[in-house]
Amino acid sequence: MYFSCFAGDVETQIIGAAGLPCPEGLKDIQKLDPYVKVELRSGETEKRETRRKKNVGANVIWNETLAFHRVSDNLAFVRYHPNNGGLK
């Protein structure tokens, strides 16, 4: 994913994921509670997370918008980290 942004508000939309891996030791893939962590790094690091989707399995739709506020015009890095929710 690529986007350019300037000082001010930045939004990113998290649509969904398909085929998330089942963690080792989890017997029922429908027990996954996936979410996404997003980091915006530009001087300071801002972090946001989507809501956890309970018991949805390997395919999930979030359709969430996460907002950040940048105070600098410097280069920014965005990191998306999908998380499968781990073991129960």
Helices and strands as residue ranges (DSSP letters): E 8-17, G 29-31, E 35-41, E 45-49, E 60-70, E 77-83
